[in-house]
Amino acid sequence: MQPRFTVKGVTADDKNVILAYELKEEEFKVNLYIIPQKALKGEQVEQLEKAWVSGEAFEFPKTAQVVTPNLNAESILPEDIRSEEAGKIRNQQNEWAYQLLTAKLWESYLNELEELKKKANELAQYDRQLFDDAKSFWERVLEHRKERDISQERLDKIKDEVNTIFEKLKNYRKSESAEFETTSAKGRDEIVAKLEDIKKRADGKANFKALVEELKIAQNESRKNRYTKADEQQLRKAFDSSFQHVNEQRNHFFNDKTETRVKGLTEVIEKMESSLARDKKDLDYMARKADSTHIKSLELQLIKVKTNMLNETILSKEEKLKDIRATLEKLLKQSDRTQKHVDPKETDETKKEETTVEAKEALTPDKPNPAQGE
């Protein structure tokens, strides 16, 4: 994350200024230096925009004004100053606010984890409530991983600590191990049988999109259950194999060069539409979450920042989608002119089958829940 940047602006009385923004992460604030451009020489401007931004010291002129804009406000650009780089300021503000709020959230999770570890160290027998608390804690952490609010490094750190708690609980539950292994094996066999059936159907002229959805549903069902480590590993390989098999069969289905180009654009459109749908669904989710009576101030601030970021992303995706659709329409017209000798019935059937194919990106399997084996 870049803690410093500069932009140019113009005051209400039409005076040129340089705005130097600096994030003070440890103080959870932003310093803004408003410098009259005429107060700096050419080499000083270059030193400010390059050396200072890179982290070096810089002696600001006495005429520079220092303010501390509210990072959670609508904009950290002063109301009496306009700038053609407002978009850059807004993007940087969102990134800074997001980074600081996730850091606070991470700190709160570490405190909660310490409480769970303390209870685990005081155990004298199996405690179902502690298990439920640790499981609930881990699921909430995973929610933030799906929303990309937590890094893999931090996730791994929490995962190791949570796994230690689960291991301690398992030692007090040895009497339940036989039943657990039986249930795990039964669940594993049911899922594997379902995956084998999907792979078998993929060998024919299949609706690959429907098969992918079945795989995702099976994967989500699997995540709701607990398995032994061996069964979890076997299921992971089975899901990887199934996704790969459907993907390969899908690829074999299309081999014509023109059809491949049309298919590629169609997949991109489906992917972007799906992504837009997810973004809009996330917006609805954020709105509902913000209306919750149990929402905390820190989480509400995080939701506001993420909503701003989502709106920007949706606008960008919609513009790209419009361009891609125009390209696809042009390509289809060209294809029609060059393939008039093809049986129209066969062409229509081929296009019908193409519409059943899901974007290639969707065929990449999700990683299994790292806490499933606990």
matplotlib code that plots the C-alpha trace (Angstrom):
import matplotlib.pyplot as plt

x = [0.0, 1.4, 1.3, 2.0, 0.9, 0.6, -1.9, -2.4, -5.4, -6.8, -8.2, -11.5, -9.6, -7.9, -4.5, -2.5, -1.6, 0.0, -1.8, 0.5, -1.3, 0.3, -1.3, -0.3, -1.4, -0.3, -2.4, -5.3, -5.4, -4.3, -2.2, -2.8, -0.2, -1.6, 1.4, 1.1, 2.8, 4.7, 6.4, 8.3, 11.0, 11.1, 13.6, 11.6, 8.4, 10.3, 11.7, 8.2, 6.5, 9.2, 11.6, 9.0, 6.3, 8.9, 9.5, 12.3, 12.2, 11.1, 11.1, 7.7, 7.7, 6.3, 3.4, 2.2, -1.1, -1.5, -5.0, -6.3, -9.2, -11.6, -10.8, -14.4, -15.9, -17.3, -14.0, -10.6, -10.4, -11.1, -14.4, -12.7, -10.2, -10.9, -8.7, -8.7, -7.2, -10.3, -10.6, -7.1, -7.8, -11.1, -9.4, -6.5, -8.9, -10.9, -7.7, -6.5, -9.8, -10.1, -6.6, -7.0, -10.4, -9.2, -6.2, -8.6, -10.8, -7.7, -6.8, -10.3, -10.1, -6.7, -8.2, -11.1, -8.7, -6.8, -9.9, -10.6, -7.1, -7.3, -10.5, -8.8, -5.8, -8.2, -10.0, -10.4, -12.9, -14.5, -16.4, -19.1, -19.6, -16.0, -16.1, -19.2, -17.5, -14.3, -16.2, -18.3, -15.2, -13.5, -16.6, -16.7, -13.0, -13.7, -16.5, -13.9, -11.6, -14.4, -14.8, -11.1, -10.8, -8.1, -4.8, -3.8, -0.9, -3.2, -5.7, -3.0, -1.9, -5.4, -6.0, -3.0, -4.2, -7.8, -6.5, -4.6, -7.8, -9.7, -6.9, -7.1, -10.8, -10.4, -8.2, -11.1, -13.4, -11.7, -14.8, -16.6, -13.8, -15.2, -18.6, -17.0, -14.9, -17.9, -20.0, -17.1, -16.6, -20.3, -20.4, -17.2, -18.6, -21.9, -20.0, -17.6, -20.4, -22.2, -19.0, -18.4, -22.0, -21.3, -18.1, -19.9, -22.6, -19.9, -18.6, -21.7, -23.3, -23.9, -25.1, -21.7, -23.0, -25.6, -22.8, -20.6, -23.5, -24.0, -20.3, -20.6, -23.7, -21.9, -18.9, -21.0, -22.8, -19.5, -18.3, -21.2, -19.8, -16.8, -14.4, -11.2, -8.1, -7.7, -11.3, -10.9, -7.8, -9.6, -12.5, -10.2, -8.6, -12.0, -13.3, -10.2, -10.5, -14.2, -13.8, -10.8, -12.7, -15.7, -13.4, -11.5, -14.8, -16.1, -12.9, -13.1, -16.6, -15.4, -12.6, -13.6, -11.6, -14.5, -16.6, -13.8, -13.6, -17.3, -17.3, -14.5, -16.4, -19.5, -17.7, -16.3, -19.7, -21.2, -18.3, -18.7, -22.5, -22.0, -19.4, -21.8, -24.6, -22.3, -21.2, -24.9, -25.7, -22.9, -24.3, -27.6, -25.9, -23.9, -27.1, -28.9, -25.8, -25.6, -29.3, -28.6, -29.2, -26.1, -23.7, -20.8, -19.4, -16.1, -17.9, -20.3, -17.4, -15.9, -19.2, -19.4, -15.9, -16.6, -19.9, -18.0, -15.5, -18.2, -20.1, -16.9, -16.2, -19.8, -19.6, -16.3, -17.6, -20.8, -18.8, -16.5, -19.4, -21.0, -17.9, -17.5, -21.1, -20.6, -17.4, -19.3, -22.2, -19.7, -18.0, -21.3, -22.3, -18.9, -19.3, -22.7, -21.3, -18.5, -20.5, -23.6, -22.8, -23.4, -26.8, -28.8, -30.4, -26.9, -25.7, -28.6, -28.1, -24.4, -25.1, -27.8, -25.2, -22.7, -25.1, -25.0, -21.2, -20.2, -17.3, -13.9, -13.2, -16.2, -14.6, -11.8, -12.6, -12.9, -10.4, -12.0, -12.7, -9.3, -11.1, -13.2, -10.8, -11.0]
y = [0.0, 3.4, 5.7, 8.9, 10.5, 14.0, 15.6, 19.1, 21.3, 24.8, 26.9, 28.8, 31.9, 30.2, 29.6, 26.5, 24.3, 20.9, 18.5, 16.1, 13.3, 11.1, 8.2, 8.0, 4.4, 4.1, 7.2, 6.1, 9.5, 11.3, 14.5, 16.8, 19.4, 22.1, 23.9, 26.9, 25.9, 29.1, 28.3, 25.5, 25.5, 23.0, 20.6, 20.9, 19.8, 16.8, 16.0, 16.1, 14.0, 11.4, 11.3, 12.2, 9.9, 7.1, 7.7, 10.3, 13.4, 16.7, 20.2, 21.8, 25.6, 27.7, 28.7, 25.1, 24.5, 21.2, 19.7, 16.3, 15.3, 12.7, 9.4, 8.3, 11.4, 11.5, 12.8, 13.9, 16.6, 19.9, 21.5, 24.8, 23.0, 21.4, 18.8, 17.0, 14.0, 13.6, 10.0, 9.2, 10.8, 8.8, 5.5, 6.1, 7.1, 3.9, 1.9, 3.6, 3.3, -0.3, -1.1, 0.6, -0.9, -4.4, -3.9, -3.0, -6.0, -8.2, -6.9, -7.7, -11.2, -11.8, -10.6, -13.0, -15.8, -15.2, -15.7, -19.0, -20.2, -19.3, -21.4, -24.3, -24.2, -24.5, -27.5, -30.6, -32.4, -32.1, -28.8, -28.7, -24.9, -24.2, -26.3, -24.3, -21.0, -21.9, -23.2, -20.0, -17.9, -19.8, -19.5, -15.7, -15.5, -17.4, -15.0, -12.2, -14.4, -14.8, -11.0, -10.6, -8.7, -10.9, -12.0, -15.7, -15.1, -13.9, -16.6, -19.3, -17.8, -18.0, -21.4, -22.8, -21.4, -22.6, -26.1, -26.3, -25.7, -28.3, -30.8, -30.3, -30.9, -34.0, -35.5, -35.3, -36.9, -40.1, -42.1, -40.4, -41.1, -44.4, -43.0, -39.9, -42.0, -44.1, -41.0, -39.4, -42.4, -42.6, -39.0, -39.3, -42.3, -40.5, -37.4, -39.5, -41.5, -38.3, -37.0, -40.2, -39.9, -36.3, -37.3, -40.1, -37.7, -35.3, -37.9, -37.4, -34.4, -32.7, -29.4, -28.5, -25.4, -27.6, -30.1, -27.4, -26.1, -29.7, -29.8, -26.5, -27.7, -30.9, -29.0, -26.7, -29.7, -31.3, -28.2, -28.5, -31.8, -32.8, -35.4, -37.2, -35.7, -38.7, -38.4, -34.7, -35.2, -37.8, -35.5, -32.6, -34.8, -36.1, -32.5, -31.4, -34.4, -33.8, -30.1, -31.0, -33.8, -31.5, -28.8, -31.2, -32.7, -29.2, -28.3, -31.4, -30.4, -27.2, -27.5, -25.3, -22.1, -19.7, -21.4, -21.2, -17.4, -17.0, -19.3, -17.3, -14.0, -15.7, -17.1, -13.7, -12.1, -14.8, -14.4, -10.7, -10.9, -13.5, -11.2, -8.2, -10.3, -11.2, -7.6, -6.5, -9.3, -8.2, -4.7, -6.0, -8.1, -5.0, -3.0, -5.7, -6.0, -2.3, -2.3, -5.0, -3.9, -5.8, -4.0, -2.3, 1.1, -0.3, -2.9, -0.2, 2.0, -1.0, -1.7, 1.9, 1.8, -1.6, -0.3, 2.6, 0.2, -2.1, 0.8, 1.8, -1.8, -2.3, 0.9, -0.2, -3.8, -2.5, -0.3, -3.2, -5.6, -3.2, -3.2, -7.0, -7.5, -5.2, -7.2, -10.5, -9.3, -8.2, -11.6, -13.5, -11.5, -12.3, -16.0, -16.1, -14.8, -17.3, -20.4, -20.3, -23.8, -25.2, -26.9, -24.1, -26.7, -28.0, -24.4, -23.5, -26.7, -26.0, -22.4, -23.8, -26.1, -23.3, -21.3, -24.1, -23.7, -21.8, -19.3, -21.1, -19.3, -21.0, -24.4, -23.7, -25.6, -23.7, -24.6, -26.8, -25.2, -25.4, -26.1, -29.1, -31.6, -30.2]
z = [0.0, -1.0, 2.1, 0.1, -3.1, -4.7, -7.0, -8.4, -7.6, -7.9, -5.0, -5.1, -5.9, -8.9, -7.3, -8.3, -5.4, -4.9, -2.5, -0.7, 1.1, 3.7, 5.6, 9.3, 9.8, 13.4, 14.2, 12.0, 10.1, 7.0, 6.8, 3.8, 2.9, 0.8, -0.9, -3.2, -6.4, -6.6, -3.3, -4.9, -7.5, -10.3, -8.5, -5.3, -7.1, -8.6, -5.1, -3.6, -6.3, -6.4, -3.4, -0.8, -2.2, -2.1, 1.6, 1.9, 4.0, 2.6, 4.0, 3.3, 2.8, 5.6, 3.4, 3.3, 5.1, 7.0, 7.5, 8.6, 6.4, 7.7, 5.9, 6.4, 4.8, 1.3, 0.0, 1.4, -1.2, 0.5, -0.6, -1.6, -3.9, -7.3, -9.0, -12.3, -10.4, -8.1, -9.3, -8.1, -4.7, -4.3, -5.2, -2.8, -0.1, -0.5, -0.4, 2.7, 4.5, 3.6, 4.7, 8.1, 8.8, 7.9, 10.2, 13.1, 12.2, 12.2, 15.7, 17.0, 15.7, 17.4, 20.7, 20.3, 19.4, 22.6, 24.6, 22.9, 23.5, 27.2, 27.5, 25.7, 28.0, 31.0, 29.7, 31.8, 29.6, 26.2, 25.9, 23.2, 23.8, 23.1, 20.0, 18.7, 19.6, 17.8, 14.8, 14.7, 15.0, 12.1, 9.9, 10.4, 9.5, 6.3, 5.4, 5.3, 3.3, 0.7, 0.7, 0.5, 3.7, 5.1, 3.6, 3.1, 5.5, 8.3, 7.5, 7.9, 11.2, 12.6, 11.0, 12.9, 16.2, 15.6, 14.6, 17.8, 19.7, 17.7, 18.3, 22.0, 21.9, 19.8, 22.5, 24.9, 22.4, 21.7, 22.5, 19.6, 17.0, 15.7, 15.0, 13.5, 11.1, 10.1, 9.3, 7.5, 5.3, 4.5, 3.5, 1.5, -0.4, -1.2, -2.5, -4.6, -6.1, -7.1, -8.6, -10.6, -12.0, -13.1, -14.8, -16.6, -17.9, -19.0, -21.5, -23.6, -25.3, -22.0, -20.6, -19.2, -17.4, -15.5, -14.6, -13.2, -11.1, -9.8, -8.9, -7.0, -5.2, -4.2, -3.1, -0.9, 0.6, 1.3, 3.2, 5.6, 6.9, 8.8, 7.6, 8.7, 7.2, 4.9, 3.6, 3.2, 1.1, -1.0, -1.6, -2.5, -5.2, -6.3, -6.8, -8.6, -10.9, -11.5, -12.4, -14.6, -16.4, -17.1, -18.3, -20.6, -22.1, -22.6, -24.5, -26.7, -27.6, -29.4, -32.0, -34.8, -34.9, -35.6, -33.0, -30.5, -31.0, -30.6, -27.6, -26.0, -26.3, -25.0, -22.0, -21.2, -21.4, -19.1, -16.7, -16.5, -16.2, -13.4, -11.8, -12.1, -10.6, -7.7, -7.3, -7.2, -4.9, -2.7, -2.7, -1.5, 1.1, 2.3, 2.5, 4.6, 6.8, 7.3, 8.5, 11.1, 14.6, 15.7, 13.4, 15.0, 14.0, 12.7, 10.5, 9.3, 8.2, 6.4, 4.6, 3.4, 1.9, 0.3, -1.2, -2.8, -4.3, -5.6, -7.3, -9.0, -10.1, -11.4, -13.6, -15.1, -15.8, -17.5, -19.9, -20.8, -21.2, -23.7, -25.9, -25.8, -26.9, -29.9, -30.8, -30.5, -32.7, -35.4, -35.3, -35.6, -38.7, -40.3, -39.3, -41.0, -44.2, -44.4, -43.3, -45.5, -46.8, -43.3, -42.7, -40.9, -38.6, -37.6, -37.1, -34.8, -32.8, -32.4, -31.2, -28.8, -27.3, -27.1, -24.9, -22.4, -21.8, -18.7, -18.7, -18.4, -15.2, -13.5, -14.1, -11.7, -8.4, -5.2, -2.5, 0.2, 3.6, 5.4, 8.7, 7.3, 8.8, 12.2]

ax = plt.figure().add_subplot(projection="3d")
ax.plot(x, y, z, "-o")
ax.set_aspect("equal")
plt.show()
